[in-house]
Amino acid sequence: MVTIRYAKDNFELGENQSVLECLTSRGVPVPFSCRSGACQTCLMRATGGTPPEISQQGLKDSLKLQNYFLACVCHPTSDLDVALPDDKDIQAAVPATVKSLKLLNSEIMHVTLECHVPIDYRAGQFINLFQDPSLGRSYSLASVPHEDDHLHLHVRRLPQGRVSGWIHEELRPGETVEVRGPAGDCFYTPGNAEQGMVLIGTGSGLAPLYGIIRDALSQGHTGPIRLFHGSRDLNGVYLTEELHDLAKQYVNFDYVPCLSGGDVPHGFAAGRAHDVAFQQIPDLKNWRLFLCGHPEMVKTAKKKAFLAGASMKDIYADAFNVSQSS
C-alpha cells in the first residue's frame, strides 16, 4: 500500500486514487480546478520520494527539478512526502554570518552571507532574510553555488523600508542573521545549450540575472545571451565593469545598459530596458526569457514577449513587489 505523507499525517492511497483525491477526501485543503492536469491549480511539491513523470507534464523544467507535480494526475507507486508550494514548514530557518557589506551604488548594498549550515540553491532563486522572527523580506540570490563560497544579495534601500533600512544603516559584518529558503523557479536549467537567452531587469532585479548568466556560462551554454538592464539615470546602474569584462570573456554574451531619462552617454541605450530589448530582438520564437524587477515592467514585458513569439514555458519572471524589496 502506498502512503502519502502530508505535514505530520500519513494517508493510505486508495486503489486508482490520485494524490489530490486522497488528500481532499481526508480534509486537506489542496486547491484544485480542472482535475485533468491542465490548469496547474493543484500544484504540490514532493519533499520525499519521486513523483511520476506523467504528473509533471506541462511544468517548466525549473519546477520539475524541484520535484513539483500536479496532484490531480499523480498516481505514485511508492511512498511520497508532499507539501503545498507555500508551505513554510518545509523550510527551516538557518543562521548565517554577515561576511561583508558593500555599496554597489548609492542605493544598493551588496550583502555577503555565510550560512552555518549549507543550503542547496540555484542562482536566481530567492531567500528570506529576517531582521527578527516576525519581520523578514525576500531577496534574490546573485551568487552561483559552484562559483561563490557564500550567498550574495543586492539589497535596494527604499524609503520607509524597514528591513532594507536596517540592512543599510544598522547591520554590521560579524553579526548573525536568520535566512529561510531557497524558493522560486527563476533560474537556469541545463539542456538546449544552443537556445538564445534574453534577460531583462530593472534596479536590483539585476541580482538574479547576474547569477543566472554566470551559471549558464559556467555550464557551457553556447547560445546567445543578451542582458538588458535599465534605470532612469546613471545612479541606478551598477556592476557595469564586471558585466563588460564578462562580455569580453565570452563571445556569446552581450550586455546593454539602458537609461530611460535625461541625457544618455555613449555606451548606453536610450529607453526602457524591455523596449530596447524588443526593438533589438523583435522575434522571440524559441528564445528563453528571464524578467526581473519592477512588477509593471515584468507584466508588460511578459505580454510583449509572448506576442513576439516566446512560449510561456520559456518565460521566467520574478516581479519585485514591496514585500520582496523593502
C-alpha positions in Angstrom: 0.0 0.0 0.0 1.3 3.4 -1.0 1.5 6.0 1.8 1.1 9.8 1.2 2.7 11.9 4.0 1.4 15.4 4.4 2.5 17.6 7.4 2.5 15.1 10.3 -0.2 12.8 8.9 0.1 9.6 6.9 -2.7 8.7 4.4 -3.0 5.4 2.6 -3.6 5.9 -1.1 -6.7 4.1 -2.3 -6.9 2.0 -5.4 -6.9 4.2 -8.5 -6.8 7.3 -6.3 -4.8 10.4 -7.2 -2.9 12.3 -4.6 -5.4 15.1 -4.9 -8.3 12.7 -4.2 -6.5 11.0 -1.3 -5.8 14.3 0.5 -9.0 16.2 -0.2 -11.1 13.2 1.0 -9.3 13.4 4.3 -9.9 17.2 4.6 -6.6 18.5 3.4 -7.3 21.9 1.7 -5.5 21.3 -1.6 -6.7 23.9 -4.2 -7.9 22.4 -7.5 -10.0 23.2 -10.5 -9.9 21.1 -13.7 -8.8 17.8 -12.2 -7.1 16.9 -15.6 -3.6 18.4 -15.2 -4.3 21.4 -17.4 -4.9 24.4 -15.0 -2.0 23.6 -12.6 -4.1 24.8 -9.7 -3.3 21.7 -7.7 0.5 22.1 -7.9 2.3 20.4 -5.0 5.9 19.5 -4.2 7.4 16.2 -3.3 9.7 16.6 -0.3 10.4 12.9 -0.2 10.2 10.3 -2.9 9.9 10.9 -6.6 6.6 11.9 -8.3 5.7 10.0 -11.5 6.9 11.6 -14.7 3.3 11.9 -16.1 2.4 14.1 -13.1 5.0 16.7 -14.2 3.9 17.0 -17.8 3.4 20.6 -18.9 5.5 22.0 -16.0 8.5 24.2 -16.5 11.9 22.4 -16.3 12.7 24.6 -13.2 9.7 23.2 -11.4 10.4 19.6 -12.4 13.9 19.9 -11.0 12.4 20.9 -7.6 10.1 17.9 -7.6 6.8 19.9 -8.2 3.9 17.9 -9.6 0.2 18.1 -10.3 -1.7 16.3 -7.6 -4.8 15.6 -9.7 -2.9 13.3 -12.2 -0.4 11.9 -9.7 -0.7 8.2 -9.1 2.5 7.2 -7.3 3.6 3.6 -7.0 5.8 4.3 -4.0 5.5 6.4 -0.8 5.6 10.2 -1.3 6.1 13.0 1.2 4.2 16.1 -0.1 3.7 19.8 0.7 1.9 22.8 -0.8 4.1 25.2 -2.7 3.9 27.9 0.0 4.3 25.5 3.0 6.8 27.3 5.2 7.2 24.2 7.5 9.4 22.5 4.9 12.0 25.3 5.1 13.8 25.5 8.4 15.5 28.8 9.4 19.3 28.7 9.0 21.6 31.1 10.9 24.1 33.0 8.7 27.0 35.3 9.5 27.3 38.6 7.7 30.7 38.5 6.0 30.7 41.8 4.2 28.6 44.8 3.3 29.5 47.0 0.3 27.6 49.7 -1.6 27.3 48.9 -5.3 25.7 52.3 -6.0 24.0 55.0 -3.9 21.0 52.8 -3.1 22.0 49.1 -3.5 24.0 47.2 -0.8 25.9 44.0 -1.7 25.4 41.7 1.3 27.5 38.5 1.6 26.3 35.8 4.0 28.0 32.6 5.2 25.4 30.1 6.2 26.2 28.0 9.3 24.6 25.0 7.5 25.0 24.8 3.7 21.7 25.3 1.8 21.1 23.8 -1.7 20.1 26.6 -4.0 20.2 27.7 -7.7 21.4 31.0 -8.9 18.4 33.3 -9.4 16.3 31.9 -6.6 15.5 34.0 -3.6 15.8 33.5 0.2 14.0 35.2 3.1 16.2 37.3 5.3 14.9 38.0 8.8 15.5 41.1 10.9 13.7 39.4 13.8 11.5 36.2 13.9 8.4 38.2 12.8 10.0 40.5 10.2 11.6 39.3 7.1 11.9 40.1 3.4 12.7 38.1 0.2 15.9 38.9 -1.7 17.2 37.2 -4.9 20.5 35.4 -5.0 23.2 36.9 -7.2 25.7 34.1 -6.2 26.3 30.9 -8.1 26.7 27.7 -5.9 29.7 26.2 -7.7 31.4 29.6 -8.2 30.9 31.5 -4.9 31.7 30.4 -1.4 28.9 32.5 0.2 25.4 33.9 -0.6 25.3 37.2 -2.4 22.3 39.6 -2.2 21.7 43.1 -3.7 19.5 45.0 -1.3 18.0 48.2 -2.5 17.4 50.9 0.1 13.8 52.0 -0.1 12.1 55.0 1.7 10.5 53.7 4.9 11.8 50.2 4.1 12.0 48.5 7.5 14.3 45.6 6.6 16.3 47.4 3.8 16.8 50.4 6.1 18.1 48.1 8.9 20.5 46.4 6.4 21.8 49.7 5.1 22.0 51.5 8.4 22.4 49.1 11.3 23.6 45.6 10.1 27.3 45.1 10.5 29.8 42.4 9.4 30.2 39.6 12.0 26.5 39.7 13.1 24.3 36.6 12.8 21.0 36.7 11.0 18.5 34.0 10.0 17.6 33.0 6.5 15.0 30.7 5.1 14.8 29.2 1.7 15.5 29.0 -1.1 12.4 29.3 -3.3 11.5 30.4 -6.8 11.7 28.9 -10.3 13.6 31.8 -12.0 16.9 30.0 -12.6 18.9 28.4 -15.4 18.2 24.8 -16.3 20.8 22.9 -18.3 19.8 21.4 -21.7 19.2 23.0 -25.0 22.5 24.8 -24.7 22.1 26.5 -28.1 18.9 28.3 -27.2 19.1 32.1 -27.1 18.5 33.8 -23.8 17.2 37.3 -23.2 17.4 38.7 -19.7 15.7 42.0 -18.8 15.9 43.7 -15.5 15.5 47.0 -13.6 17.1 48.2 -10.4 18.2 45.4 -8.1 16.5 43.0 -10.5 20.0 42.6 -11.9 20.9 40.4 -8.9 19.2 37.2 -10.0 20.1 37.9 -13.7 23.8 38.2 -12.8 23.7 34.9 -11.1 21.7 33.2 -13.9 24.1 34.5 -16.6 27.3 33.3 -14.8 25.6 30.0 -14.0 24.7 29.4 -17.7 28.1 30.4 -18.9 29.9 28.2 -16.4 27.7 25.3 -17.5 28.8 25.7 -21.1 25.7 27.5 -22.6 26.7 28.2 -26.2 23.6 30.1 -27.5 23.5 34.0 -27.4 22.9 35.5 -24.0 21.6 39.1 -24.1 21.3 41.2 -21.0 19.3 44.5 -20.9 19.5 46.3 -17.5 17.6 49.5 -17.2 17.5 52.5 -14.9 16.2 56.1 -15.1 19.7 57.6 -14.7 23.3 56.6 -14.2 22.8 56.5 -10.4 20.8 53.3 -10.7 23.3 51.4 -12.9 25.8 49.1 -11.3 28.2 46.2 -12.0 28.9 47.7 -15.4 32.6 47.0 -15.3 32.1 43.4 -14.2 29.5 42.9 -17.0 31.6 44.5 -19.7 34.5 42.2 -18.6 32.2 39.2 -18.8 31.2 40.2 -22.3 34.9 40.4 -23.3 35.5 36.9 -21.8 32.5 35.2 -23.5 31.7 35.9 -27.2 28.1 34.7 -26.8 27.3 37.2 -24.0 26.2 40.8 -24.7 25.4 43.5 -22.1 23.2 46.5 -22.9 22.8 49.1 -20.1 19.7 51.2 -20.7 18.7 54.7 -19.5 15.2 55.9 -19.8 15.5 59.6 -18.6 17.7 62.6 -19.3 20.9 62.6 -21.3 22.2 59.2 -22.4 26.0 59.0 -22.6 28.0 56.9 -25.1 27.8 53.2 -24.4 24.2 53.2 -23.1 21.0 52.6 -25.0 18.2 55.2 -24.7 14.9 53.9 -23.5 13.4 51.4 -21.1 15.1 48.1 -20.9 12.2 46.0 -22.2 11.5 48.4 -25.1 15.2 48.3 -26.1 15.3 44.5 -25.9 12.2 44.0 -28.1 13.5 46.6 -30.6 16.8 44.7 -31.0 15.2 41.2 -30.9 11.7 41.5 -32.4 11.3 37.8 -33.0 11.5 35.8 -29.7 10.4 32.4 -31.0 12.5 29.7 -29.4 14.2 32.2 -27.0 14.3 31.7 -23.3 13.5 34.9 -21.3 14.2 36.0 -17.7 12.3 39.1 -16.4 13.2 40.6 -13.0 12.4 43.9 -11.4 9.5 46.3 -11.2 6.2 44.5 -11.3 4.7 46.7 -14.1 7.8 46.1 -16.3 7.6 42.4 -15.7 3.9 42.3 -16.5 4.3 44.4 -19.7 7.5 42.5 -20.9 5.9 39.1 -20.3 2.9 40.1 -22.5 5.1 41.6 -25.2 7.4 38.6 -25.2 4.5 36.2 -25.8 3.2 38.4 -28.6 6.7 38.4 -30.1 6.7 34.6 -30.3 8.1 33.4 -27.0 6.5 30.3 -25.4 5.0 30.8 -21.9 7.0 27.8 -20.7 10.2 29.7 -21.7 9.3 32.9 -19.8 10.6 33.0 -16.2 9.6 36.1 -14.2 10.4 37.5 -10.8 8.5 40.7 -10.0 9.9 42.7 -7.1 6.9 43.7 -5.1 7.0 45.7 -1.9 7.5 42.6 0.3 10.5 41.5 -1.7 12.4 44.7 -1.7 11.5 46.7 1.4 
